[in-house]
């Protein structure tokens, strides 16, 4: 997260070996792992409990999670774009 170039990581594996648990643990402890946590917002979104039948539903679920953070909700530059409906890829 704190590297010069942001990195994307994929977690692959068989069912029920702990992929989601690993991600949830990172979600719970990420602030201890970066030098300036105020620069980031990390969410954990379990898709088992979210009705994401369409692409826009997925974006709405992410927006809801992001708006739970005061840093996001109180920043108009961020929050205004997250409150727009319907959500589109752009």
N, C-alpha and C positions, 0 to 999 in steps of 0.2 A: 504493500500500500504506500509506503513512504519512498519508494524508489523514484528515480528520475523519470522513468517511463512506466506508466501504469501497466500492470500485468493482469492478464486473464488466466484463471486456473480452472480446469475442468476436473471434476471428481467422478470417476467411473468405477463401477464394480458390480458384483452380483447383488441380488436383493438381500436386505437385512444383514449387511456386514458393518454398518455404522456410518455410512456416508452422511446421512442427515444429522446424526449425533455429532459428527466431526464439525459440520457447518454450524450447528447450534452452539457447540462449545466455543468456536471462534467468535460467534456473535456475542456470547457472554463475556469474553475476555479480550476482545480486540483493542479496547482502550489502553490496556496494559502493554500492548505490543507496538504501538506507534509513538513517536516522539511528540506529536502535536495532535491529539485527538479532536481538537476543535475544528480541524480542517476536514473532518470526515463525518459521515452519517452511515451507519451500517444497520441494515434491517435483516430480519430473518422472516421469511414468508413461507409457511408450509402450505403447499398447494392441495394437501389432503383436506383441509378445512375451508377452502375458498372455492367458490363456484366460478371457475374461469372457463366458461364454454366458448367464449369469443376472445379475440385478441384484446379488444377494448376492456373486457372484464379484468384481464391480467394487469393492464396498465392502471386501472382504477384501484385494484388491490395494492399495488405498489405505492400509488399516490397516498392512499389512506395510511399505510405504514409510515411513510415519510412525514406526513403531517402530524404524526404523534410526537415528533421531536420539536421541542420549543424553538430550537435554532432554525428549523425549517418553517414552522408555522408562523413565527413572528417576522420572517424575512419576506417582504412582499415580492421581491424578485424571484424567489423560489415558490412561495405559497400560492401566488396568483396563477401561475402556470399549472400547478397541481390541482387547483380547484375547478379548472375548465372542464366542461363536459360537452359533448362526448370526447373521450380520449382518443387520440390518433397517434400513430407511430411517430410522426414528426414532433 
